[in-house]
Amino acid sequence: MKSSKKGAKSRAGSSSPLLKQLAERPEKLFSGAFRQQYGALCFRYRKGGPETDHPEIEVLVVTTRDSGRWIIPKGWPMKKKKPHEAAAIEAWEEAGVRGTVRKQPVGRYTYLKELDDGDVVPCIVDIFQIEVEAAQSQFREVGQRVLDWVSPDEAARRVRELELKSLLVDFRPRHDKGRRKKKG
């Protein structure tokens, strides 16, 4: 049976077709064929900002365009862009947010990506923190995704990937010389 985008939508919330495909071809997990992606862990301070004794933060989660499951903005490497720059571009295109990007990843997670042709590939996502300073209502994928600002615990409840859940629950913004101001 061929997979189509329409078929992918009908499987919303179910990973069993992905697992079934991997069970039929387990060598995919062990062939060194992991694909690289870059993700943006976008956050903002809820009240008082980072100078308060107990700053509260909100994390941005977005839905995927096909199945509607919750994720963080992420995408493939981009020619002539450093990983943290690619993550910032994904945050802008998928959610209309810009801010201060940390050059070093704050973590990583793995997941199974279903490609447009129905094939399944394992991916590693390096995650870059972005302290959001501006949000626009008009951006490339407006209307294709749902965006929500939630607590790190709520974000962890919404996403499916276990490593990402753990990173979100434990997330504390890092402020050091690895920061880079993203203009625009």
BELZIQUI-V738479 format. One record per run of one state. SS is the DSSP state (helix for helix, strand for strand, loop for the rest). FROM is the first residue (numbers start at 1). LEN is the number of residues. If there is no record, write none. Layout:
# BELZIQUI-V738479
ss = <SS SS>
from = <FROM FROM>
len = <LEN LEN>
This chain:
# BELZIQUI-V738479
ss = <loop helix loop helix loop helix loop strand loop strand loop strand loop strand loop helix loop strand loop strand loop strand loop strand loop helix strand loop helix loop strand loop>
from = <1 5 11 16 25 27 31 35 48 56 64 70 72 73 77 83 96 97 103 107 115 120 136 147 151 152 159 160 162 171 179 182>
len = <4 6 5 9 2 4 4 13 8 8 6 2 1 4 6 13 1 6 4 8 5 16 11 4 1 7 1 2 9 8 3 3>
